[in-house]
Amino acid sequence: MAEISKEKLLQIYERMQLIRQFENKAASLFAEGKLAGFVHLYAGEEAIGVGVCSHLTDADFITSTHRGHGHCIAKGVEVNPMMAELFGKVTGSCKGKGGSMHIADVDKGMLGANGIVGAGGPLACGAGLMAKVKGTDQVTVCFFGDGASEQGTMHEAMNMAKIWKLPVVFVCENNGFAESTPASYHCAAKDISDRATAYNMPGFTIDGTDFFAIYEAAGEAVARARRGEGPSLIEAKGFRYYGHFEGDAKRYYTDAMLEDFKKRDPILRFRQRVLDRNLISAAELDAIDAKVKQVIDDAVKFGEESPLPAPEDCLTDVYVAYA
Ligand SMILES: Cc1ncc(C[n+]2csc(CCOP(=O)(O)OP(=O)(O)O)c2C)c(N)n1
């Protein structure tokens, strides 16, 4: 922790709060019937996205999942176009044609949320191969879930990344469930990171609610990739507060589990740690909470007041023109 400046710690806290408040707002907007389509929320996993993306620049890439809002914010995508995208408005990141599950911002290196479980692995290898062929030092992070870890695509991607020594960091966000199926049921391995051995790459399992553990592990993996030493696999074990998607009855969550989640809340843990060490004052953190609330309220207003795409533009930006 000593090497993280106060300025950066404040930025990290703000990003995590931005994710939390964006997701809480998305949940209430969905409940009010204002958002169409599927919405999968990332609240509870903030430390993973932010801990990893804190080591990346706009020139680096990430691939995401169906639970992609947190990855977008962690990578620096603006919340106004994100919120507008959820509303399906023309000012959205994808001009309102992608929705929650397809938010992308290539200028920020966010290659897109993705409804196909396990699809991010091959995409990350593509971005990694591009960086390798061009000789840049760009790193690609592939976020994927515990459920996705069972997909053949992820195994193929990890094998390919290793044999071609691609600058890719595989980050498995193990929130304990694939939809309602517990990881203990669907996963034959003790830890998903054990599979790194099969691909002859470094593999670690860390606490996905401990920002500082993630920051440290990701820092090493990103540096290794940037030095041209190839891929790594990080498994971050945590939880998600919300159900698989908004509308999920969450019958697989017990009261005891929800109590346990609150005790391990990654934002509260971060807050406690910086307060205990007198690195940031409670007043400074509270000021960030208030600022973020305003940013989110403004984003909702922006989204609600923006126009819908014109009907005649229905097919533009959907298919790539073939010249
Ligand atoms: C190829 C494919 N198979 C199945 C689905 C249906 N599906 C959507 S999300 C999901 C579970 C994903 O679980 P995990 O990878 O652990 O991510 P999490 O939802 O926990 O973030 C499944 C099976 C899909 N979208 N794509």
The ligand as a Gaussian input file, in Angstrom:
#p B3LYP/6-31G(d) Opt

LIG

1 1
 C      -22.158000     -19.495000     -24.436000
 C      -23.223000     -19.177000     -23.435000
 N      -23.748000     -20.159000     -22.676000
 C      -24.692000     -19.882000     -21.755000
 C      -25.149000     -18.602000     -21.597000
 C      -26.216000     -18.288000     -20.545000
 N      -25.569000     -17.626000     -19.390000
 C      -25.561000     -16.295000     -19.266000
 S      -24.700000     -15.793000     -17.930000
 C      -24.368000     -17.376000     -17.479000
 C      -23.577000     -17.683000     -16.229000
 C      -22.229000     -17.054000     -16.254000
 O      -21.606000     -17.249000     -15.027000
 P      -20.189000     -16.656000     -14.728000
 O      -19.295000     -16.856000     -15.899000
 O      -19.738000     -17.231000     -13.425000
 O      -20.439000     -15.086000     -14.608000
 P      -21.260000     -14.280000     -13.505000
 O      -22.670000     -14.193000     -14.019000
 O      -21.163000     -15.025000     -12.234000
 O      -20.630000     -12.946000     -13.451000
 C      -24.896000     -18.272000     -18.378000
 C      -24.775000     -19.745000     -18.280000
 C      -24.595000     -17.591000     -22.413000
 N      -24.989000     -16.315000     -22.316000
 N      -23.608000     -17.888000     -23.306000

